[in-house]
């Protein structure tokens, strides 16, 4: 082979664009095909629908305020709320949440009502 005709091998640079595209598609596939567990989800009725059969127990009116918790107009703790509802049997808890209320007491109320069989919780909309 003549001297001027020497074959030189040039290394091609790998394009990262196609690799990034493949990784993105795999990420998208796994994100869309996976299911996420709903841990700690609490059932919540935002409003009571139409009229059902009348309840024997009058509804329990619970107010969640920044200062604390009230049941039917009297101050109460979340533990005492659960005990009081358990003694009543079953029915509906009407929950009114003031603007200054914290999230932790709300979660305690939701867990307390959820743990009692026969009680439903309805959150009342705050008056505007």
Rosetta constraint file for C-alpha pairs under 8 A:
AtomPair CA 1 CA 5 HARMONIC 6.69 0.50
AtomPair CA 1 CA 6 HARMONIC 7.35 0.50
AtomPair CA 2 CA 6 HARMONIC 7.21 0.50
AtomPair CA 15 CA 19 HARMONIC 7.63 0.50
AtomPair CA 16 CA 20 HARMONIC 6.12 0.50
AtomPair CA 17 CA 21 HARMONIC 6.20 0.50
AtomPair CA 18 CA 22 HARMONIC 6.25 0.50
AtomPair CA 19 CA 23 HARMONIC 6.27 0.50
AtomPair CA 20 CA 24 HARMONIC 6.05 0.50
AtomPair CA 21 CA 25 HARMONIC 6.17 0.50
AtomPair CA 22 CA 26 HARMONIC 6.19 0.50
AtomPair CA 23 CA 27 HARMONIC 6.10 0.50
AtomPair CA 24 CA 28 HARMONIC 6.09 0.50
AtomPair CA 25 CA 29 HARMONIC 6.03 0.50
AtomPair CA 26 CA 30 HARMONIC 6.22 0.50
AtomPair CA 27 CA 31 HARMONIC 6.11 0.50
AtomPair CA 28 CA 32 HARMONIC 6.15 0.50
AtomPair CA 29 CA 33 HARMONIC 6.02 0.50
AtomPair CA 30 CA 34 HARMONIC 5.93 0.50
AtomPair CA 42 CA 110 HARMONIC 6.99 0.50
AtomPair CA 42 CA 111 HARMONIC 7.61 0.50
AtomPair CA 42 CA 114 HARMONIC 7.62 0.50
AtomPair CA 43 CA 114 HARMONIC 7.86 0.50
AtomPair CA 44 CA 121 HARMONIC 6.44 0.50
AtomPair CA 44 CA 122 HARMONIC 6.86 0.50
AtomPair CA 44 CA 123 HARMONIC 7.68 0.50
AtomPair CA 45 CA 120 HARMONIC 7.88 0.50
AtomPair CA 45 CA 121 HARMONIC 6.16 0.50
AtomPair CA 45 CA 122 HARMONIC 4.96 0.50
AtomPair CA 45 CA 123 HARMONIC 6.62 0.50
AtomPair CA 46 CA 122 HARMONIC 5.59 0.50
AtomPair CA 46 CA 123 HARMONIC 5.16 0.50
AtomPair CA 46 CA 124 HARMONIC 7.06 0.50
AtomPair CA 47 CA 122 HARMONIC 5.55 0.50
AtomPair CA 47 CA 123 HARMONIC 6.33 0.50
AtomPair CA 47 CA 124 HARMONIC 6.81 0.50
AtomPair CA 48 CA 122 HARMONIC 6.44 0.50
AtomPair CA 55 CA 91 HARMONIC 6.56 0.50
AtomPair CA 56 CA 91 HARMONIC 7.78 0.50
AtomPair CA 57 CA 88 HARMONIC 7.17 0.50
AtomPair CA 57 CA 89 HARMONIC 7.66 0.50
AtomPair CA 57 CA 90 HARMONIC 6.85 0.50
AtomPair CA 57 CA 91 HARMONIC 5.78 0.50
AtomPair CA 58 CA 91 HARMONIC 7.08 0.50
AtomPair CA 58 CA 92 HARMONIC 7.74 0.50
AtomPair CA 59 CA 91 HARMONIC 6.09 0.50
AtomPair CA 59 CA 92 HARMONIC 4.92 0.50
AtomPair CA 59 CA 93 HARMONIC 5.72 0.50
AtomPair CA 59 CA 94 HARMONIC 6.68 0.50
AtomPair CA 60 CA 71 HARMONIC 6.92 0.50
AtomPair CA 60 CA 72 HARMONIC 6.46 0.50
AtomPair CA 60 CA 85 HARMONIC 7.98 0.50
AtomPair CA 60 CA 91 HARMONIC 7.76 0.50
AtomPair CA 60 CA 92 HARMONIC 6.33 0.50
AtomPair CA 60 CA 93 HARMONIC 4.76 0.50
AtomPair CA 60 CA 94 HARMONIC 6.02 0.50
AtomPair CA 61 CA 71 HARMONIC 5.80 0.50
AtomPair CA 61 CA 72 HARMONIC 5.11 0.50
AtomPair CA 61 CA 73 HARMONIC 7.97 0.50
AtomPair CA 61 CA 93 HARMONIC 6.02 0.50
AtomPair CA 61 CA 94 HARMONIC 4.85 0.50
AtomPair CA 61 CA 95 HARMONIC 6.21 0.50
AtomPair CA 61 CA 96 HARMONIC 7.72 0.50
AtomPair CA 62 CA 69 HARMONIC 7.20 0.50
AtomPair CA 62 CA 70 HARMONIC 5.63 0.50
AtomPair CA 62 CA 71 HARMONIC 4.60 0.50
AtomPair CA 62 CA 72 HARMONIC 6.31 0.50
AtomPair CA 62 CA 93 HARMONIC 6.85 0.50
AtomPair CA 62 CA 94 HARMONIC 5.97 0.50
AtomPair CA 62 CA 95 HARMONIC 4.84 0.50
AtomPair CA 62 CA 96 HARMONIC 6.23 0.50
AtomPair CA 63 CA 69 HARMONIC 5.83 0.50
AtomPair CA 63 CA 70 HARMONIC 5.07 0.50
AtomPair CA 63 CA 71 HARMONIC 6.51 0.50
AtomPair CA 63 CA 95 HARMONIC 5.87 0.50
AtomPair CA 63 CA 96 HARMONIC 4.80 0.50
AtomPair CA 63 CA 97 HARMONIC 6.03 0.50
AtomPair CA 63 CA 98 HARMONIC 7.53 0.50
AtomPair CA 64 CA 68 HARMONIC 6.32 0.50
AtomPair CA 64 CA 69 HARMONIC 4.89 0.50
AtomPair CA 64 CA 70 HARMONIC 6.66 0.50
AtomPair CA 64 CA 95 HARMONIC 7.27 0.50
AtomPair CA 64 CA 96 HARMONIC 6.12 0.50
AtomPair CA 64 CA 97 HARMONIC 4.83 0.50
AtomPair CA 64 CA 98 HARMONIC 6.13 0.50
AtomPair CA 64 CA 101 HARMONIC 6.17 0.50
AtomPair CA 64 CA 105 HARMONIC 7.74 0.50
AtomPair CA 64 CA 106 HARMONIC 7.34 0.50
AtomPair CA 65 CA 69 HARMONIC 6.05 0.50
AtomPair CA 65 CA 70 HARMONIC 7.95 0.50
AtomPair CA 65 CA 97 HARMONIC 6.35 0.50
AtomPair CA 65 CA 98 HARMONIC 5.09 0.50
AtomPair CA 65 CA 99 HARMONIC 7.51 0.50
AtomPair CA 65 CA 100 HARMONIC 6.33 0.50
AtomPair CA 65 CA 101 HARMONIC 4.90 0.50
AtomPair CA 66 CA 98 HARMONIC 7.13 0.50
AtomPair CA 66 CA 99 HARMONIC 7.73 0.50
AtomPair CA 66 CA 100 HARMONIC 4.75 0.50
AtomPair CA 66 CA 101 HARMONIC 4.34 0.50
AtomPair CA 66 CA 102 HARMONIC 6.66 0.50
AtomPair CA 67 CA 101 HARMONIC 7.91 0.50
AtomPair CA 68 CA 75 HARMONIC 7.31 0.50
AtomPair CA 68 CA 76 HARMONIC 7.82 0.50
AtomPair CA 68 CA 77 HARMONIC 7.87 0.50
AtomPair CA 69 CA 75 HARMONIC 5.84 0.50
AtomPair CA 69 CA 76 HARMONIC 5.64 0.50
AtomPair CA 69 CA 77 HARMONIC 6.38 0.50
AtomPair CA 69 CA 78 HARMONIC 7.47 0.50
AtomPair CA 70 CA 74 HARMONIC 5.11 0.50
AtomPair CA 70 CA 75 HARMONIC 4.31 0.50
AtomPair CA 70 CA 76 HARMONIC 5.41 0.50
AtomPair CA 71 CA 75 HARMONIC 6.40 0.50
AtomPair CA 71 CA 76 HARMONIC 6.35 0.50
AtomPair CA 71 CA 81 HARMONIC 7.28 0.50
AtomPair CA 76 CA 80 HARMONIC 6.21 0.50
AtomPair CA 76 CA 81 HARMONIC 6.45 0.50
AtomPair CA 77 CA 81 HARMONIC 6.11 0.50
AtomPair CA 78 CA 82 HARMONIC 6.38 0.50
AtomPair CA 78 CA 105 HARMONIC 7.67 0.50
AtomPair CA 78 CA 108 HARMONIC 6.71 0.50
AtomPair CA 78 CA 109 HARMONIC 6.35 0.50
AtomPair CA 78 CA 112 HARMONIC 7.50 0.50
AtomPair CA 79 CA 83 HARMONIC 6.47 0.50
AtomPair CA 79 CA 112 HARMONIC 7.95 0.50
AtomPair CA 80 CA 84 HARMONIC 6.02 0.50
AtomPair CA 81 CA 85 HARMONIC 6.15 0.50
AtomPair CA 81 CA 112 HARMONIC 7.92 0.50
AtomPair CA 82 CA 86 HARMONIC 6.11 0.50
AtomPair CA 82 CA 112 HARMONIC 5.66 0.50
AtomPair CA 82 CA 113 HARMONIC 7.04 0.50
AtomPair CA 82 CA 116 HARMONIC 7.82 0.50
AtomPair CA 83 CA 87 HARMONIC 6.33 0.50
AtomPair CA 84 CA 88 HARMONIC 6.47 0.50
AtomPair CA 85 CA 89 HARMONIC 6.62 0.50
AtomPair CA 85 CA 90 HARMONIC 7.46 0.50
AtomPair CA 85 CA 116 HARMONIC 7.92 0.50
AtomPair CA 86 CA 90 HARMONIC 7.61 0.50
AtomPair CA 86 CA 116 HARMONIC 6.77 0.50
AtomPair CA 89 CA 118 HARMONIC 7.39 0.50
AtomPair CA 90 CA 117 HARMONIC 7.14 0.50
AtomPair CA 90 CA 118 HARMONIC 4.65 0.50
AtomPair CA 90 CA 119 HARMONIC 5.01 0.50
AtomPair CA 91 CA 118 HARMONIC 6.37 0.50
AtomPair CA 91 CA 119 HARMONIC 4.93 0.50
AtomPair CA 91 CA 120 HARMONIC 6.45 0.50
AtomPair CA 92 CA 119 HARMONIC 5.54 0.50
AtomPair CA 92 CA 120 HARMONIC 4.84 0.50
AtomPair CA 92 CA 121 HARMONIC 5.85 0.50
AtomPair CA 92 CA 122 HARMONIC 7.21 0.50
AtomPair CA 93 CA 119 HARMONIC 6.95 0.50
AtomPair CA 93 CA 120 HARMONIC 6.09 0.50
AtomPair CA 93 CA 121 HARMONIC 4.80 0.50
AtomPair CA 93 CA 122 HARMONIC 6.16 0.50
AtomPair CA 94 CA 121 HARMONIC 6.22 0.50
AtomPair CA 94 CA 122 HARMONIC 5.11 0.50
AtomPair CA 94 CA 123 HARMONIC 5.98 0.50
AtomPair CA 94 CA 124 HARMONIC 6.56 0.50
AtomPair CA 95 CA 121 HARMONIC 7.11 0.50
AtomPair CA 95 CA 122 HARMONIC 6.08 0.50
AtomPair CA 95 CA 123 HARMONIC 4.73 0.50
AtomPair CA 95 CA 124 HARMONIC 5.80 0.50
AtomPair CA 96 CA 123 HARMONIC 6.12 0.50
AtomPair CA 96 CA 124 HARMONIC 5.18 0.50
AtomPair CA 96 CA 125 HARMONIC 7.01 0.50
AtomPair CA 96 CA 126 HARMONIC 6.79 0.50
AtomPair CA 97 CA 101 HARMONIC 6.54 0.50
AtomPair CA 97 CA 123 HARMONIC 7.77 0.50
AtomPair CA 97 CA 124 HARMONIC 7.53 0.50
AtomPair CA 97 CA 125 HARMONIC 7.88 0.50
AtomPair CA 97 CA 126 HARMONIC 6.79 0.50
AtomPair CA 98 CA 126 HARMONIC 6.99 0.50
AtomPair CA 101 CA 105 HARMONIC 7.90 0.50
AtomPair CA 101 CA 106 HARMONIC 7.98 0.50
AtomPair CA 102 CA 106 HARMONIC 6.90 0.50
AtomPair CA 103 CA 107 HARMONIC 6.31 0.50
AtomPair CA 104 CA 108 HARMONIC 6.31 0.50
AtomPair CA 105 CA 109 HARMONIC 6.21 0.50
AtomPair CA 106 CA 110 HARMONIC 6.22 0.50
AtomPair CA 107 CA 111 HARMONIC 6.14 0.50
AtomPair CA 108 CA 112 HARMONIC 6.07 0.50
AtomPair CA 109 CA 113 HARMONIC 6.19 0.50
AtomPair CA 110 CA 114 HARMONIC 5.98 0.50
AtomPair CA 110 CA 121 HARMONIC 7.92 0.50
AtomPair CA 111 CA 115 HARMONIC 6.08 0.50
AtomPair CA 112 CA 116 HARMONIC 6.75 0.50
AtomPair CA 113 CA 119 HARMONIC 6.39 0.50
AtomPair CA 113 CA 120 HARMONIC 7.28 0.50
AtomPair CA 113 CA 121 HARMONIC 7.04 0.50
AtomPair CA 114 CA 119 HARMONIC 7.47 0.50
AtomPair CA 114 CA 120 HARMONIC 7.91 0.50
